[in-house]
Amino acid sequence: MSRLGCEDRKTNPCRSSDAHHRLSRLRRRPRALPSGPRWTIVTGDTRILKNKPERTAFRQAGLSGFVLALAYQKTPVHQVASFLLWRWPEMEKLISLVTGPALYELPMSRSSKMKALPL
């Protein structure tokens, strides 16, 4: 019976504590990285909308994110944090519905809807 991918116990004894053996086994059988959680970017930098190379890099990386409206720049940081926490469930829901790269504007008003931005 093979253990940890060891086929021949006589020529290649398999010990679970043998780190060298495990490493060589992983090198022989490369695996795809597991798909983890999607990254979501929250930024106040609106240059991504004007700078074509930044937009292209954002799109090619498959990122999704939110650009804060200009009103956030004059708002105290603790209020911005409070507002982001308030809108977080809505932001998560929106990102979970999108499969590819996307960018949205996050308005300051709690009742305003998020607006899709060109990417």
Backbone bond lengths (Angstrom), bond angles and torsions (degrees), N, CA, C in turn:
res aa  C-N    CA-C-N  psi(-1)  N-CA   C-N-CA  omega(-1)  CA-C   N-CA-C  phi
1 M - - - 1.449 - - 1.529 108.85 -
2 S 1.290 117.05 134.75 1.457 119.09 -178.45 1.525 110.49 -87.58
3 R 1.300 115.38 145.77 1.455 121.83 -179.72 1.520 107.94 -128.90
4 L 1.312 117.99 127.89 1.459 123.20 -179.03 1.523 112.23 55.82
5 G 1.313 116.98 33.87 1.455 120.77 176.64 1.509 114.95 81.55
6 C 1.334 120.15 13.79 1.462 122.59 179.64 1.522 108.08 -89.11
7 E 1.322 116.03 121.76 1.451 119.54 -178.47 1.528 112.07 -89.47
8 D 1.322 116.78 -39.08 1.454 120.08 -174.62 1.526 109.46 -121.21
9 R 1.310 117.98 107.65 1.468 122.17 -175.78 1.530 112.10 -74.96
10 K 1.354 118.33 -22.90 1.460 120.21 -178.35 1.525 111.00 -73.34
11 T 1.325 117.10 -46.03 1.467 119.83 -177.43 1.523 112.33 -90.01
12 N 1.311 117.22 -20.30 1.460 120.37 -176.06 1.524 109.05 -140.36
13 P 1.334 117.89 78.13 1.462 118.61 -178.04 1.524 111.01 -62.83
14 C 1.298 114.75 138.57 1.466 120.08 -175.79 1.523 110.01 -105.58
15 R 1.311 115.67 119.53 1.467 121.53 176.29 1.516 107.17 -124.32
16 S 1.316 115.83 129.43 1.459 118.85 -177.53 1.522 112.37 -64.04
17 S 1.324 117.57 -22.39 1.460 120.08 -179.48 1.525 112.39 -87.66
18 D 1.302 117.72 -3.95 1.454 121.80 -177.81 1.531 109.76 -82.39
19 A 1.325 116.70 94.54 1.463 121.66 -176.16 1.521 111.78 -64.04
20 H 1.325 117.60 -36.28 1.456 120.65 -179.58 1.524 110.73 -62.31
21 H 1.311 116.14 -43.11 1.460 120.42 179.66 1.526 111.16 -63.63
22 R 1.320 116.80 -43.54 1.475 120.11 179.29 1.523 110.63 -62.48
23 L 1.318 116.82 -41.33 1.454 120.80 -179.76 1.524 111.06 -63.84
24 S 1.331 116.70 -44.19 1.468 119.12 179.71 1.527 110.61 -66.26
25 R 1.322 117.50 -34.24 1.462 120.86 177.42 1.520 110.64 -65.12
26 L 1.335 117.45 -40.45 1.457 121.13 178.35 1.526 111.45 -66.71
27 R 1.320 116.14 -34.68 1.467 118.95 179.27 1.522 111.23 -68.12
28 R 1.326 117.37 -33.28 1.467 120.37 179.78 1.507 111.60 -71.85
29 R 1.299 117.97 -33.26 1.459 122.21 -177.07 1.523 109.58 -120.54
30 P 1.314 117.53 82.67 1.464 117.84 178.94 1.519 110.65 -67.01
31 R 1.294 114.94 140.93 1.468 120.75 -179.96 1.513 109.39 -118.94
32 A 1.311 114.39 153.27 1.467 119.11 174.43 1.527 108.77 -71.65
33 L 1.293 115.67 146.23 1.464 118.94 176.73 1.514 110.05 -66.16
34 P 1.310 117.83 141.38 1.464 118.54 178.80 1.515 109.62 -67.03
35 S 1.312 114.31 145.05 1.465 117.38 179.12 1.521 108.17 -77.19
36 G 1.293 115.58 123.57 1.452 121.69 -178.09 1.513 110.89 -101.29
37 P 1.306 115.93 -166.19 1.456 119.51 179.48 1.525 110.57 -67.52
38 R 1.314 115.98 150.40 1.464 121.09 177.31 1.510 109.91 -75.43
39 W 1.307 115.35 143.12 1.457 120.57 176.76 1.513 109.35 -83.23
40 T 1.322 115.98 138.02 1.457 122.28 175.38 1.520 107.52 -123.78
41 I 1.316 116.10 126.94 1.452 122.67 -177.87 1.519 109.67 -99.57
42 V 1.322 116.67 134.08 1.462 122.34 173.04 1.523 105.93 -121.77
43 T 1.329 116.86 119.74 1.456 120.83 -175.34 1.527 111.73 -140.74
44 G 1.296 115.02 154.84 1.457 121.27 173.49 1.519 111.18 -103.69
45 D 1.330 116.39 0.80 1.454 122.57 -177.47 1.528 109.80 -85.97
46 T 1.312 116.50 108.41 1.469 120.70 -177.98 1.531 112.31 -86.24
47 R 1.339 117.55 -0.06 1.467 119.82 179.67 1.516 112.17 -63.57
48 I 1.321 117.42 -21.36 1.462 120.20 179.09 1.529 110.35 -61.43
49 L 1.325 116.90 -26.90 1.459 120.48 179.64 1.524 111.75 -77.21
50 K 1.316 117.38 -26.04 1.466 121.69 -175.41 1.526 112.92 -100.64
51 N 1.311 117.87 -24.91 1.448 122.35 -174.92 1.535 109.57 -96.40
52 K 1.335 116.09 107.94 1.460 120.74 -175.11 1.533 113.49 -60.22
53 P 1.357 120.30 -43.15 1.470 118.76 178.23 1.529 113.11 -62.09
54 E 1.334 118.12 -35.90 1.470 120.47 177.37 1.520 110.66 -66.40
55 R 1.334 116.27 -43.05 1.467 120.37 178.63 1.527 110.22 -61.85
56 T 1.338 116.25 -43.13 1.469 120.63 -179.92 1.524 110.98 -62.72
57 A 1.316 116.79 -44.60 1.474 120.60 178.95 1.527 110.76 -62.87
58 F 1.327 117.31 -42.01 1.464 122.52 178.52 1.527 109.82 -59.98
59 R 1.330 115.86 -46.22 1.461 121.53 -178.64 1.524 110.87 -65.86
60 Q 1.342 117.50 -45.70 1.468 121.29 -178.43 1.524 112.26 -65.52
61 A 1.327 116.81 -29.47 1.469 120.30 178.21 1.527 111.50 -76.30
62 G 1.333 117.08 -10.71 1.462 120.39 178.91 1.512 113.43 72.15
63 L 1.324 116.34 26.70 1.468 120.52 -176.94 1.519 111.80 -82.67
64 S 1.295 114.93 158.87 1.453 122.68 171.10 1.515 106.57 -127.08
65 G 1.318 115.93 150.22 1.454 116.03 -178.26 1.509 114.55 -169.84
66 F 1.317 112.68 -179.06 1.455 122.09 -178.02 1.520 109.31 -130.11
67 V 1.317 115.31 135.01 1.455 121.67 173.82 1.523 106.25 -104.53
68 L 1.315 116.01 126.32 1.455 120.24 -179.86 1.526 109.90 -72.14
69 A 1.317 116.49 138.93 1.465 121.78 177.93 1.529 109.43 -63.20
70 L 1.327 116.69 159.39 1.463 121.63 -177.85 1.527 113.42 -58.54
71 A 1.315 117.30 -27.99 1.474 120.96 -179.40 1.530 112.08 -60.96
72 Y 1.329 117.84 -23.20 1.464 120.82 -180.00 1.528 112.38 -67.12
73 Q 1.332 116.88 -26.53 1.462 120.26 -176.85 1.517 112.84 -64.17
74 K 1.325 116.93 -27.32 1.465 120.85 -179.20 1.524 112.55 -99.83
75 T 1.317 116.11 5.23 1.455 120.99 -176.50 1.525 109.80 -98.11
76 P 1.337 118.24 136.94 1.475 120.40 177.21 1.538 111.09 -57.93
77 V 1.321 115.48 147.12 1.468 121.82 -174.62 1.526 112.14 -58.33
78 H 1.335 117.81 -40.58 1.466 118.90 -178.37 1.534 111.19 -65.52
79 Q 1.321 117.68 -30.65 1.471 119.82 177.19 1.527 110.90 -74.53
80 V 1.330 117.04 -36.23 1.466 120.69 176.12 1.531 109.54 -62.96
81 A 1.335 116.91 -43.95 1.466 120.77 178.57 1.528 110.83 -60.80
82 S 1.324 116.17 -43.55 1.457 120.76 178.92 1.530 110.77 -62.02
83 F 1.307 115.51 -42.69 1.450 119.67 -179.41 1.531 111.66 -66.02
84 L 1.338 117.07 -40.89 1.466 119.85 178.09 1.526 111.33 -63.18
85 L 1.332 116.59 -40.69 1.465 119.48 176.68 1.523 111.60 -63.48
86 W 1.306 116.12 -37.35 1.476 121.61 179.14 1.526 110.30 -64.00
87 R 1.339 117.16 -42.17 1.461 121.72 -175.81 1.536 113.01 -89.55
88 W 1.338 118.05 -7.63 1.464 120.87 -174.32 1.534 114.83 -53.31
89 P 1.337 120.03 -47.01 1.479 118.63 179.22 1.533 112.36 -58.94
90 E 1.311 116.77 -39.17 1.465 120.84 178.13 1.540 110.70 -66.75
91 M 1.325 116.64 -38.77 1.460 121.17 178.65 1.531 110.39 -65.50
92 E 1.328 117.40 -44.48 1.465 121.51 178.49 1.525 111.42 -61.19
93 K 1.313 116.08 -42.34 1.459 120.51 -179.59 1.529 110.40 -63.02
94 L 1.324 116.55 -44.79 1.458 120.96 -179.71 1.526 111.14 -62.65
95 I 1.317 117.60 -45.43 1.465 121.30 -179.50 1.536 111.04 -66.15
96 S 1.322 117.43 -34.65 1.466 119.66 179.54 1.531 112.18 -67.84
97 L 1.319 117.88 -23.79 1.458 121.82 179.55 1.528 112.20 -82.12
98 V 1.324 117.21 -20.74 1.463 122.29 -176.36 1.524 109.12 -93.39
99 T 1.335 116.82 133.60 1.459 119.56 -179.65 1.522 112.85 -95.34
100 G 1.294 118.69 -34.69 1.456 121.47 -177.65 1.513 111.89 -103.58
101 P 1.328 116.01 -168.11 1.465 119.75 177.77 1.526 110.67 -66.42
102 A 1.314 116.03 142.02 1.463 120.90 -179.10 1.522 109.35 -153.99
103 L 1.326 115.29 154.51 1.452 121.56 179.53 1.516 108.14 -139.89
104 Y 1.323 116.33 133.06 1.461 122.18 -177.98 1.520 109.99 -129.55
105 E 1.332 115.16 150.43 1.458 119.79 173.08 1.517 108.01 -93.19
106 L 1.319 115.76 131.14 1.454 121.65 179.85 1.523 108.10 -99.53
107 P 1.338 117.74 105.42 1.463 120.11 -177.79 1.528 111.71 -73.11
108 M 1.308 116.10 160.85 1.457 121.49 -177.54 1.527 112.01 -76.50
109 S 1.293 116.26 -31.92 1.461 120.12 -178.30 1.527 110.78 -72.87
110 R 1.320 116.43 135.80 1.469 120.25 -179.74 1.523 112.35 -67.55
111 S 1.321 117.14 -26.79 1.458 119.78 -177.46 1.529 112.72 -90.53
112 S 1.330 117.73 -12.64 1.466 120.31 -179.98 1.524 110.93 -75.42
113 K 1.322 115.14 147.99 1.463 119.64 179.17 1.512 110.09 -89.62
114 M 1.328 114.93 154.40 1.455 120.44 177.86 1.513 108.89 -73.74
115 K 1.331 114.77 142.26 1.454 120.49 -175.85 1.527 109.39 -110.94
116 A 1.343 115.99 131.87 1.461 120.31 177.29 1.517 109.04 -71.15
117 L 1.333 115.81 136.12 1.462 121.78 179.87 1.525 109.19 -107.91
118 P 1.335 117.08 150.43 1.476 118.98 179.43 1.532 110.38 -67.02
119 L 1.305 114.50 136.72 1.461 119.27 179.47 1.500 106.46 -128.01
